[in-house]
Amino acid sequence: MLEVQGLSVTYPSKDKASIQNVSFSLKQGEFIWLAGESASGKSTLMNCICGFIPQIIPADLKGSIIFHGKKNLDPLQLSRHITMVHQDPETQFCTETVEDEIAFGLENRCLTRRKIDKRIETTLRDLNCSELRHRELRTLSGGEKQKIAIASMLVLNPKVLILDEPTSNLDPISMKEVLKAIENVRRKSHDLTIILAEHRIGDLVEQINRVLKLEEGELSRDIRDFQDLDHEERNSIMDYSYPEYSREGVKNGETVLKIKDMDHTLDGKKILKDIDLKVRKGEIIALMGRNGSGKTTLVKLISALSEVQEGKIKIFDRVMDRSNKVQPYELGKRIGYVFQNPNHQIFENSLEEEIKFATKNFSKGGSKAKKWLKKITTEEDLDEKTHPHTLSFGQKRRLNIYSSSPHGPELVVIDEPFSGQDHQNALMIAGIMDDLWSEGKTLMIVTHNLEFAKEFCTRAVVLKDGRIVYDGEPDSLKSVSGENER
Amino acid sequence: MKDKINPVVKLIALVIGAVMVFLVDSVMILISFVLLLILLKVIYSVKGRFGRGIVFLVVAIFLAQVIFVPEGETLLDLWLFNITSGSLINGILISGRFFSLITMSWIFVGTTEPRDLSSALSNLGIPYRYSFLLIIAMRFAPIFQFELSNVQQAQKIRGLKIDNNVRGLIRSVRYTTMPLLYSAMSKVNTLASSMEGRGFGMYDKKTFLHPIIFSKWDALLTLSFIIFSVEIYLLNRIL
C-alpha cells in the first residue's frame, strides 16, 4: 500500500543528505518499529511519508513515495489516510480542551456535529480515557496529553498511524500507559499500519512484526520476522545497559546543601511538602519521581532560581529563607545548572563563545573552557566557530553540560539530561557527567532512568506528590515512582 | 468567569465603549462609567488585580495633567505650581479614559473563550483560517511566557547581569531573542504539520462543534448598546 523508492533528503542548511536512497514497501496491517539512533533520519523519513517534507519543512527531496499507486501526494491529500503523532504533545495541540482537540480534524473535514460527537466518544473509549473528554489540556499529565494526541489522530480513521517518539518526554509510568494505549489500538484494529519510532518500546516488542533500522540516513536492517529473532539478536537491538561505575555511597565529608522543613506553593497548589535533605560533597544524587512530582521546582529553589517561601536552604555558606534572598548570579559561581530544553540556554553565535559565556561573566575558568572546547571540537569533529544552533539535539545537550560549568562550580544540577536522547547519546552524556564528578564536583541529576541511577549514582531521592518518599541507595530502588520502595 | 453573551456583541460593545470614553467630557459620566466597569469586573470575577503598574500609570497621567497643563481658575497655590480647576478636570478625564480602556479590554479577554470568539467571527463570514489565529495565540502565549522565564533564569545562573540602562536593555534583548526564536522555530513546523496533517485548510468552510450563531437577541442587544450610547452622548452634551 505504501512504497518508498530511492528516497534521499537534504536540508538547505546541511551539505550531507539526512536520508539516502531509502527504499521499502509496507503492507496493510504491519506494525513497524522504526529503530535507529538520534539524527539517523527517522523523523525525516516520517515527515516525508506524511508529505510534510518538502511542503511544510523545506528540503531537497529525490525519489518517490507512492501511496496506493499515487505518487508524492501533498500533506492535505495524505491527511485523509496517514496521520502522525509528534514527540511533544504540547507543541502539536492547537486548542485548549480535550474535546476541541480531538474534534479539530473532523471539523476540518466538515463532518456533522452529531458524527463528530459520536466519533470522539468511540475513540476515547477505545483508548480507555473517556473520563478525560471534558478536561482542559493544560490540566492533563504528560501521559494523558500524549494519549489525547494519539486520539486526535486516530479519530480520523487513518490507514497509517505514525508515532514519532511519543514517550520520550515521559516518566516510566506514563510511558507504560502510552505504550499500553498503542497496544490497545493495535489489538482493536489489525488493518491499521503503525510505524513507531521509539528508543525503548518495552513489552510492545511482542506486538512488533517488522523492524526497519536506519543508520546515518541509510536503511541498514529490514527484519521482517522480528518475532523469530533469538534472544541475543533481539538484545543487540535493545541494549540499554550502562557501564558499571561501582561507586560507594558518601557517608562522611563536608555538607554542601542542607534543606530543612521546606514547603513550596505555586498557583495555590502545594508543589513541595516537608522537604528535608542533606547533601555531602562528592555525592551523585539521582532525583527521581513522576512528571509533576516537584523535582524541577526543588532544584530551582536550591539554585536560587525560585524564592524560598517556607523553610530554609543552606547552600555552601549561604542561607536562603523567607527573609534572606540570594540572587542566582551570586550563587552561579558555585552552582552550574543545565535546564531541560537545550534551546533555552544557548546564547552565543559560536561554540567557543558559548562555552566561554560563564567564564566571561564570572571572570574565572578560562583555561578549563579552552580544554573543553578542544574536547568537544575533537570528539564531535566540529569547528570552534560552528554556530551552536546548527548542532544536532544530542550535541546541543552535551554542549549545554560543558558550558554550564567551566568556571568551576562545586555543585552541578542537570535537569533530565537524557530526555529525547537515544542510548548512544545517553552514554556520551554519562561520560561527561563522570568527568565532572572526577573533578570533585557534587552532582544532582533529575532523571527517569532507573538503570542509569543504579549504575552511575551514589544515592537516589524519589519525590511523590511533593514529598520525599525514598532516600537511599539506588540499588534497592524498584521503581522510580515511589510506589513500592523501602 | 465566562459569560454566555455572543463574543461578537461584546467586541462591538468594546469598540463603542472605547469611542464613547473619548467623546464624553463630563466628569460625572466618566466616573459613573469607571464605577460600572469596576462593578462588572467584580461581578464576573475577572482574574487578576489592578497591579502596581496600572495604578502607577493612572496616577502619573493624572498628576502630569494637573501639574503641567494649568487651565481655568486657580484653586490652590502651591510654591512650584498651581492647581487649577481645568487641569483637575482634564486629569480626571484623561486618567479615567486610560483606566476605562484597560478595564474594558480586561473584562473582554477575561470573559471570552478564544474558541467562541473564533467561532462567532467565522459565523459572520470571516474565514476560519484568520479567526483560528486567535486560538493559536491564546494557546501559545503562556508557553512563551514560561520559556521566557526559563531563558532569563539560564542567563542569570551563568552570571549574566543585566544593568538597568540602555546598554543592559540591548544586552538583554540580544541574549533573550535568539534562544526564544530558535525554540519558537522548532515549534512552528510541528504545529503546522499537526494542523495540516489533520486537514486544516482542506475546505473553505469547516464545522464548529460548538457553533456561536449571531441570533436576533444578539442583534437586539447590540442595538440597545448603540441606543444607550447615543443617549449618554446626548446627556453629556446637556451636562
Interface residues (C-beta under 8 A of the other chain):
Chain A: N47 C50 F52 Q55 I56 I57 P75 L76 L78 S79 R80 T83 M84 H86 D88 E90 T91 Q92 F93 C94 T95 E96 T97 E99 D100 A103 F104 G105 L106 E107 N108 R109 C110 L111 T112 R113 I116 D117 R138 S152 M153 L156 K300 S303 L305 Q327 P328 Y329 L331 G332 K333 I335 G336 Y337 F339 N341 N343 H344 Q345 I346 F347 F357 A358 N361 F362 H389 S403 S404 H407
Chain B: E113 P114 R115 F132 I135 I136 M138 R139 P142 I143 E147 N150 V151 Q153 A154 Q155 K156 I157 R158 G159 L160 K161 Y175 M178 P179 Y182 S183 S186 K187 N189 T190 L191 A192 S193 S194 M195 E196 G197 R198 G199 F200 G201 M202 Y203 K205 K206 T207 F208 L209 H210 P211
